[in-house]
Amino acid sequence: MTSVHIEPAAGNARFRMENLAITDYGSITNGLFYFASPTPGHVTFDVEWSGVKSRHRVRNADVDQHFGGEFVTTATQASWHDSNGGTLVFESSDDGQSTNFAQVGHEFNGAFFPG
C-alpha cells in the first residue's frame, strides 16, 4: 500500500509505503564498490509532517533562477521497518526522535514561475 496526503497550506503531509522491494547492499562500501552480491529486501515506512512552526514566502524573479513558493516549517515523525528475507530486520523507535528541519510547501519554478 502506498499513500500520499498533502495539505501544504495547513502544514500537513504524510507519505506511507508498505513492503517496497529494495536491493540491500549491506553497507555503503558494498553499495559503492560491489564487493559482495546484494540481498533482496523490503521496507515499510511512514513519515508525517505536522505542527506549523513558521511560514515563509519565497520569490526570486532573477532570470537565472525563477523560483518561488510558500513553505511551512513543521515537525516530523517517521517510522521505518526493513528486512532482507528474514536474516536481518531493522525497526525504528519513537524514543529520542527529534526534528532538525522539516518543511511542507508549494513550489513553482521554470516555466511554471508566474511572470
Residue pairs with C-beta under 8 A, 6 or more apart in sequence:
1 16
1 17
1 18
1 19
2 16
2 17
2 18
3 14
3 15
3 16
3 17
4 13
4 14
4 15
4 16
5 12
5 13
5 14
6 12
6 13
6 14
6 104
7 13
7 104
8 70
8 72
8 104
8 105
8 106
9 70
9 72
9 106
10 52
10 72
11 49
11 50
11 51
11 52
11 55
11 72
11 74
11 104
12 49
12 50
12 74
12 104
13 48
13 49
13 104
14 46
14 47
14 48
14 49
15 45
15 46
15 47
16 45
16 46
16 47
17 43
17 44
17 45
17 46
18 44
19 42
19 43
19 44
20 42
20 43
20 44
21 40
21 41
21 42
22 40
22 41
22 42
22 43
22 82
23 38
23 39
23 40
23 41
24 38
24 39
24 40
24 41
24 82
24 84
24 88
25 31
25 34
25 38
26 36
26 38
26 39
29 35
30 36
30 38
31 38
39 84
39 85
39 87
40 84
40 85
41 82
41 83
41 84
41 85
42 82
42 83
42 84
43 80
43 81
43 82
44 80
44 81
44 82
45 78
45 79
45 80
45 81
46 78
46 79
47 76
47 77
47 78
48 76
48 77
48 78
49 74
49 75
49 76
49 102
49 103
49 104
50 74
50 75
50 76
50 77
51 74
51 75
52 72
52 73
52 74
53 72
53 73
53 74
53 75
54 72
54 73
55 70
55 71
55 72
55 73
56 70
56 71
56 72
56 73
57 68
57 69
57 70
57 71
58 67
58 68
58 69
58 70
58 71
59 67
59 68
60 66
60 67
60 68
61 68
61 113
66 109
66 110
66 113
67 107
67 108
67 109
67 113
68 107
68 108
68 109
68 113
68 114
69 105
69 106
69 107
69 108
70 105
70 106
71 103
71 104
71 105
71 106
71 107
72 103
72 104
72 105
73 101
73 102
73 103
74 99
74 102
74 103
74 104
75 99
75 102
76 99
76 102
77 94
77 97
78 92
78 97
79 91
79 92
79 94
80 90
80 91
80 92
81 89
81 90
81 91
81 92
82 89
82 90
82 91
83 89
83 90
108 114
